[in-house]
Amino acid sequence: MNYKLLKRTRVIISLLFVIATFSIFLDIYETFPNPVINAITWLQFTPSLLDFIQVATLASSGFIIVLIITFLMGRIYCSTICPLGIMQDVFAYIAKRRSKKKFFYKKKKPQTLLRFSILALTIISILTSFSVIVTLLDPYSNAGRFFTYLIRPVLILGNNALALVLQHWEIYTLHPVKLIMAPWFVFMLVTSFFLIIAYLSYKRGRLLCNTICPVGTLLGLLSKISWLKINFDSDKCTKCGHCIGVCKSECIDVKQLKIDHSRCVDCFNCLSICQESALSLGRINKNSVTNKASSATDHSRRNILATGIALITSQTVLADIKKKNTTTDDLIVNKKDFAVAPPGAIGIKRFNEICTGCGLCVTACPTQVLQPAVSEYGLKGFMQPHMDYGSGYCNFDCRGCTAICPTGALLPISIEEKQITQLGKAVFVKENCIVYTDGTDCGACSEHCPTKAVNMIPYEGNLLIPEVNQDICIGCGACEHPCPVNEPYKAIYVNGNAIHQAAQKPKEEESIGKPVEEDFPF
Amino acid sequence: MKRRDFIRKGVGVGLLSGAFPLFGGLDDVYGRPATGDYDLAAVRGGEPAAMFDRAIEAMGGISKYVKRGQKVLVKPNIGWDAPPERAANTNPDTVRRIVEQCKEAGASEVYVFDNTCNKWDRCYKNSGIEEMVKKAGGKMVPGNTESFYKEVTIPGAVNLKKAKVHKLVLESDVFINVPVLKHHSSTRISLAMKNLMGVVWDRKFYHSNNLNQCIADFLLFKKPDLNVIDGYNMMTKNGPRGVSVADVVNLKALIASSDIVAADAAATKMFGMQPSEIGHIQIAHDMKLGNMNLDELTISRQKIS
């Protein structure tokens, strides 16, 4: 077999995957149709698995394909499909190019206890629906957050600068895009994750994939028994050590002619560099030396129990943070019982249990109302998107987020369904309203309301004041966002529904304000 | 498909009715001054394009307003992500005909934009206006970020002493304001004066500083050279966004005037209200920014049958 070609193919496919994934997160001009986005995220392991647990359909069977591939050839997912893995390869590549060392990597011992503990912790957190662990550990979601909260803003800034320049020549093919930064806490956390991952991969290749990443550990378990493996031919090997020097997983032991297949990510670097053809990809034959299964599984079993108990006892920290009712200058602070979860979430609890906070819906939202939560949902919903009516409001005729969610945290709904899904209810605070405080017309809330749940009714003198009909309100925030009173004293705000309700359809009455009969009433 | 059919039908009928000789119809039943000298033109019963053709002729023809080589700004209402039949936005056919006429009059560029309420690109597209403007040779310009707006001071204004205005308003030679005639939950009715809120960046300032006064104040900074109120479809309730086509009647009206207050007064009467009931019209009239007393104006009234 031509291993150089094999490696080159792996590199090309992995670049295609990472570029495709990268592009859907950076699609600031909304050019990708939803099916394309779904196809690109189809093979992402954790989202697909979570989606499958929700709705076992063909659309969510991507992880099964990954499992089959792993059984056949090992951790191909890690080397060619995982965006975080490929990102690390880029850093490792730069490090290796800049290094003068002849042997860049050294053989290192596996962190067996640590990696299996983390895997156990992850499995337990999925079983107990404590998704914040998955959110923090899932490689795809981490890569998604880098794209969404770090790289996308840079792209938008670049786009806006270029659009501004082109404006001078009256070229409007590029247009400026509204830039909304993630809350500083999320931004700082994602930035530090990015720096840590960049540093680790720069220094130690795929160390993270083989110590922290739960997907890596799980697929590593399977690749120990995979059909095809990389093996040593002890007759041919000269123990030159070139393979060790290029092994990003630091898993080749030349002394014993062993490869730790649980850590091998199938990058094929070793195959392509071995000049004696001592390394081959194939089924185990008598000349090859295989790595015996270590006692790691026993350790992990023990750890599953330990971490499980620790986790269950620590689960009591998940209460919502509620604000107190205080008044400043006679204005009343908005009191929201619940945050507002996006359409398709069904309910906050369900949503919080599944979402991994990858940020794909945040990038897909045309009005940028979807923003990562810090404390809005409590710890359980950390970095999951919520409807932030300070930054925008939900477009009545859009259901983009529900159509592209890879985890099934947001289930696909039809536009008709979406338009009667009540995410929350508008609450009018007369004491904060301009009409009441200033005695002038305003009505910005009612103007924007798509169902006219917010209607203007006669008030003192010639004035009109808002009135809310919660039965037909869908909680889209089109009233809260344009309300000219500053947060947290909005005269109208949306109080989230813990479980989404069905709103009544607005009545289609016959026209009342008939135009005058005369052709020209003047 | 439905929307496209609707537009196509509109274009077809528009072209057809335009083909009839003007004097063959019910031209100007009141017949007073010579064509071109009217203060205000009102047309009923035609398709959007044909009604504009009639009105602009009564107002002295497009060449009275647009000279060769000039840059023209056409400002329709494109505030909402709604199809043409909902009448939340200006009729795309009216906009198309205006852009065409401007181009025929030799305009070097015809720009069209709005600072929309819903997501701007969806509004441009789903209103049908973007397609029509491009077809007619005009240029759609975004107005979605603050970078397009420049701050101006408005001397004499009561509340709106400063505003950030779209640079095209400052840079264009001719300003044609093309609102749609519709109900409005805050100001009762949305017409030419209200439509000018769409050239300003910060609408929240209006809402928190006496909306009606701010709308009138803006006229101290700039009055459009021509106002064309599209009343082909009129939203009678649930404005300014509307909920469904049940809010709309097919009024088949168009009003044109260079006096923005007069144009709004006439359209208000067609809506079934009195100009004095509309806060900003009354204020603008009192500030002598225009005349809402229609009996003091010469009006061309035409009915296309």
Interface residues (C-beta under 8 A of the other chain):
Chain A: E30 N160 L164 Q167 E170 Y172 H175 P176 V177 K178 P366 T367 N395 F396 D397 C398 I434 D438 T440 D441 C442 G443 A444 S446 E447 H448 C449 P450 T451 K452 N455 M456 N462 L464 P482 P484 V485 P506 E508 E509 E510 S511 I512 G513 K514 P515 V516 D519 F520 P521 F522
Chain B: A42 R44 G45 D81 E109 C117 N118 K119 D121 R122 N126 K139 M140 V141 P142 N144 T145 S147 F148 H183 H184 S185 S186 T187 R203 K204 F205 H207 S208 N209 N210 L211 N212 Q213 M234 T236 K237 N238 G239 P240 R241 V243 S244 A246 D247 V248 V249 L251 A265 A266 K269 M270 F271 G272 E277 G279 L294 I299 R301 K303
